[in-house]
Amino acid sequence: MSINAFHILFGAVAVIILYIAAIAVLLRTKSGILPYMSLILFPVIAPLGILLENYNRKIK
């Protein structure tokens, strides 16, 4: 199985959606500068961490 343009486009759209959701959570919770820096330094893992933290916060 080779990687074609559809796979690359799907991955890019998924990362963009993660970024939009993570930035929306950060703006709503009025976070400091460190979470935004983590978005720049860790492009895929940081949005997932931010969203999971927000999810865990809602459960408690």
DSSP file (Angstrom, degrees, kcal/mol; ACC not computed):
  #  RESIDUE AA STRUCTURE BP1 BP2  ACC     N-H-->O    O-->H-N    N-H-->O    O-->H-N    TCO  KAPPA ALPHA  PHI   PSI    X-CA   Y-CA   Z-CA
    1    1 A M              0   0    0      0, 0.0     2,-0.3     0, 0.0     0, 0.0   0.000 360.0 360.0 360.0 124.1    0.0    0.0    0.0
    2    2 A S        -     0   0    0      1,-0.0     2,-0.6     0, 0.0     0, 0.0  -0.678 360.0-108.3-103.4 158.6    1.5    3.3   -1.1
    3    3 A I        -     0   0    0     -2,-0.3     2,-0.2     4,-0.1    -1,-0.0  -0.747  42.8-178.4 -86.2 123.5    0.8    6.7    0.2
    4    4 A N     >  -     0   0    0     -2,-0.6     4,-1.7     1,-0.0     3,-0.3  -0.529  44.7 -87.0-113.2-176.1   -1.2    8.8   -2.3
    5    5 A A  H  > S+     0   0    0      1,-0.2     4,-2.5     2,-0.2     5,-0.2   0.824 123.0  59.1 -63.5 -33.2   -2.5   12.3   -2.4
    6    6 A F  H  > S+     0   0    0      2,-0.2     4,-2.5     1,-0.2    -1,-0.2   0.905 105.0  49.2 -64.6 -41.0   -5.7   11.4   -0.6
    7    7 A H  H  > S+     0   0    0     -3,-0.3     4,-2.3     2,-0.2    -1,-0.2   0.910 112.6  47.6 -64.2 -42.3   -3.9   10.0    2.4
    8    8 A I  H  X S+     0   0    0     -4,-1.7     4,-2.3     2,-0.2    -2,-0.2   0.917 113.3  48.0 -64.9 -43.5   -1.8   13.2    2.7
    9    9 A L  H  X S+     0   0    0     -4,-2.5     4,-2.3     2,-0.2    -2,-0.2   0.900 111.0  51.0 -64.6 -41.3   -4.9   15.4    2.3
   10   10 A F  H  X S+     0   0    0     -4,-2.5     4,-2.2     2,-0.2    -2,-0.2   0.914 111.3  48.1 -62.7 -43.9   -6.8   13.4    4.9
   11   11 A G  H  X S+     0   0    0     -4,-2.3     4,-2.2     2,-0.2    -2,-0.2   0.902 111.5  49.9 -63.3 -42.0   -3.9   13.7    7.4
   12   12 A A  H  X S+     0   0    0     -4,-2.3     4,-2.2     1,-0.2    -2,-0.2   0.909 111.4  48.2 -65.0 -42.2   -3.6   17.4    6.8
   13   13 A V  H  X S+     0   0    0     -4,-2.3     4,-2.3     2,-0.2    -1,-0.2   0.889 110.2  52.6 -65.7 -38.9   -7.3   18.0    7.4
   14   14 A A  H  X S+     0   0    0     -4,-2.2     4,-2.1     2,-0.2    -2,-0.2   0.915 110.7  46.6 -63.1 -42.8   -7.2   15.9   10.5
   15   15 A V  H  X S+     0   0    0     -4,-2.2     4,-2.4     2,-0.2    -2,-0.2   0.890 111.2  52.1 -67.1 -39.0   -4.4   18.0   12.0
   16   16 A I  H  X S+     0   0    0     -4,-2.2     4,-2.4     2,-0.2    -2,-0.2   0.909 109.7  49.1 -63.1 -42.0   -6.1   21.2   11.0
   17   17 A I  H  X S+     0   0    0     -4,-2.3     4,-2.3     2,-0.2    -1,-0.2   0.901 110.4  51.2 -64.6 -40.6   -9.3   20.1   12.8
   18   18 A L  H  X S+     0   0    0     -4,-2.1     4,-2.6     2,-0.2    -2,-0.2   0.922 110.5  49.2 -61.1 -43.9   -7.3   19.2   15.9
   19   19 A Y  H  X S+     0   0    0     -4,-2.4     4,-2.7     2,-0.2     5,-0.3   0.928 110.7  49.4 -61.4 -46.1   -5.6   22.6   15.9
   20   20 A I  H  X S+     0   0    0     -4,-2.4     4,-2.0     1,-0.2    -1,-0.2   0.921 113.8  45.8 -61.1 -44.8   -8.9   24.4   15.6
   21   21 A A  H  X S+     0   0    0     -4,-2.3     4,-2.0     2,-0.2    -1,-0.2   0.911 113.8  48.5 -65.7 -42.3  -10.5   22.4   18.4
   22   22 A A  H  X S+     0   0    0     -4,-2.6     4,-2.4     1,-0.2    -2,-0.2   0.904 111.9  48.4 -66.4 -41.5   -7.4   22.9   20.7
   23   23 A I  H  X S+     0   0    0     -4,-2.7     4,-2.5     2,-0.2     5,-0.2   0.879 109.5  53.4 -66.8 -36.9   -7.2   26.6   20.1
   24   24 A A  H  X S+     0   0    0     -4,-2.0     4,-2.0    -5,-0.3    -1,-0.2   0.911 110.6  47.0 -63.0 -41.4  -10.9   27.0   20.8
   25   25 A V  H  X S+     0   0    0     -4,-2.0     4,-2.1     2,-0.2    -2,-0.2   0.919 112.6  49.6 -65.0 -43.3  -10.5   25.2   24.1
   26   26 A L  H  X>S+     0   0    0     -4,-2.4     5,-1.7     1,-0.2     4,-0.6   0.893 112.1  47.4 -65.2 -39.2   -7.5   27.3   25.0
   27   27 A L  H  <5S+     0   0    0     -4,-2.5     3,-0.4     1,-0.2    -1,-0.2   0.878 112.2  50.3 -68.6 -36.4   -9.3   30.5   24.2
   28   28 A R  H  <5S+     0   0    0     -4,-2.0    -2,-0.2     1,-0.2    -1,-0.2   0.859 115.0  42.1 -70.7 -34.6  -12.3   29.5   26.2
   29   29 A T  H  <5S-     0   0    0     -4,-2.1    -1,-0.2    -5,-0.1    -2,-0.2   0.467 104.9-128.8 -91.8  -0.8  -10.3   28.5   29.3
   30   30 A K  T  <5 -     0   0    0     -4,-0.6    -3,-0.2    -3,-0.4    -4,-0.1   0.948  39.8-173.6  53.5  57.1   -8.1   31.6   29.0
   31   31 A S      < -     0   0    0     -5,-1.7    -1,-0.1     1,-0.1    -5,-0.0  -0.243  20.1-109.5 -76.8 166.7   -4.8   29.6   29.2
   32   32 A G     >  -     0   0    0      1,-0.0     4,-0.5    -2,-0.0    -1,-0.1   0.107  42.7 -83.1 -79.6-161.3   -1.3   31.1   29.4
   33   33 A I  H  > S+     0   0    0      1,-0.2     4,-2.0     2,-0.1     3,-0.2   0.757 111.7  75.0 -81.7 -26.4    1.4   31.1   26.8
   34   34 A L  H  > S+     0   0    0      1,-0.2     4,-2.2     2,-0.2     5,-0.2   0.885  93.2  50.6 -61.2 -43.0    2.8   27.6   27.5
   35   35 A P  H  > S+     0   0    0      0, 0.0     4,-1.4     0, 0.0    -1,-0.2   0.883 111.0  50.5 -62.5 -34.2    0.0   25.6   25.8
   36   36 A Y  H  X S+     0   0    0     -4,-0.5     4,-1.2    -3,-0.2    -2,-0.2   0.884 109.6  50.6 -69.0 -36.6    0.2   27.7   22.7
   37   37 A M  H  X S+     0   0    0     -4,-2.0     4,-2.4     1,-0.2    -1,-0.2   0.873 106.6  55.0 -66.2 -36.3    4.0   27.1   22.6
   38   38 A S  H  X S+     0   0    0     -4,-2.2     4,-2.7     1,-0.2     8,-0.3   0.841 102.2  57.8 -66.9 -30.8    3.4   23.4   22.9
   39   39 A L  H  < S+     0   0    0     -4,-1.4    -1,-0.2     1,-0.2    -2,-0.2   0.880 110.4  43.5 -63.4 -36.8    1.1   23.6   19.9
   40   40 A I  H  < S+     0   0    0     -4,-1.2    -2,-0.2     1,-0.1    -1,-0.2   0.906 119.0  41.9 -74.7 -41.4    4.0   25.0   17.9
   41   41 A L  H  < S+     0   0    0     -4,-2.4    -2,-0.2     1,-0.3    -3,-0.2   0.857 125.4  31.4 -77.1 -35.2    6.6   22.6   19.2
   42   42 A F  S  X S-     0   0    0     -4,-2.7     4,-1.6    -5,-0.2    -1,-0.3  -0.788  71.2-176.5-125.0  86.8    4.5   19.4   19.1
   43   43 A P  T  4 S+     0   0    0      0, 0.0    -1,-0.1     0, 0.0    -2,-0.1   0.718  78.4  22.5 -65.0 -26.1    2.1   19.7   16.2
   44   44 A V  T  > S+     0   0    0      2,-0.1     4,-1.1     3,-0.1    -2,-0.1   0.805 123.8  46.0-107.7 -41.1    0.1   16.5   16.6
   45   45 A I  H  > S+     0   0    0      1,-0.2     4,-2.4     2,-0.2     5,-0.2   0.869 105.5  59.5 -75.1 -36.5    0.5   15.4   20.3
   46   46 A A  H  X S+     0   0    0     -4,-1.6     4,-2.5    -8,-0.3     5,-0.2   0.927 104.8  47.6 -62.6 -47.2   -0.2   18.8   21.9
   47   47 A P  H  > S+     0   0    0      0, 0.0     4,-2.4     0, 0.0    -1,-0.2   0.903 112.7  50.6 -61.4 -37.2   -3.7   19.3   20.4
   48   48 A L  H  X S+     0   0    0     -4,-1.1     4,-2.5     2,-0.2    -2,-0.2   0.919 111.2  48.5 -63.9 -42.2   -4.6   15.7   21.5
   49   49 A G  H  X S+     0   0    0     -4,-2.4     4,-2.3     2,-0.2    -1,-0.2   0.898 111.4  49.5 -63.4 -41.3   -3.3   16.4   25.0
   50   50 A I  H  X S+     0   0    0     -4,-2.5     4,-2.1     2,-0.2    -2,-0.2   0.918 113.4  46.0 -64.7 -43.3   -5.2   19.7   25.3
   51   51 A L  H  X S+     0   0    0     -4,-2.4     4,-2.2    -5,-0.2    -2,-0.2   0.895 113.4  48.7 -68.7 -39.1   -8.4   18.1   24.1
   52   52 A L  H  X S+     0   0    0     -4,-2.5     4,-2.6     2,-0.2    -1,-0.2   0.880 110.2  51.8 -68.2 -36.8   -8.0   15.1   26.5
   53   53 A E  H  X S+     0   0    0     -4,-2.3     4,-2.1     2,-0.2    -2,-0.2   0.918 110.8  47.8 -63.7 -42.2   -7.3   17.4   29.4
   54   54 A N  H  X S+     0   0    0     -4,-2.1     4,-1.7     2,-0.2    -2,-0.2   0.893 111.5  50.9 -64.9 -38.8  -10.4   19.4   28.7
   55   55 A Y  H  X S+     0   0    0     -4,-2.2     4,-1.5     1,-0.2    -2,-0.2   0.920 111.0  47.8 -64.0 -44.0  -12.4   16.1   28.4
   56   56 A N  H  X S+     0   0    0     -4,-2.6     4,-1.5     1,-0.2    -1,-0.2   0.854 108.7  55.0 -65.3 -34.0  -11.1   14.9   31.7
   57   57 A R  H  < S+     0   0    0     -4,-2.1    -1,-0.2     1,-0.2    -2,-0.2   0.871 107.8  49.5 -66.0 -36.2  -11.9   18.2   33.3
   58   58 A K  H  < S+     0   0    0     -4,-1.7    -1,-0.2     1,-0.2    -2,-0.2   0.821 106.6  55.9 -72.4 -30.6  -15.5   17.9   32.2
   59   59 A I  H  <        0   0    0     -4,-1.5    -1,-0.2     1,-0.2    -2,-0.2   0.893 360.0 360.0 -69.0 -39.4  -15.9   14.4   33.5
   60   60 A K     <        0   0    0     -4,-1.5    -1,-0.2     0, 0.0    -2,-0.2   0.482 360.0 360.0 -70.5 360.0  -14.9   15.4   37.1
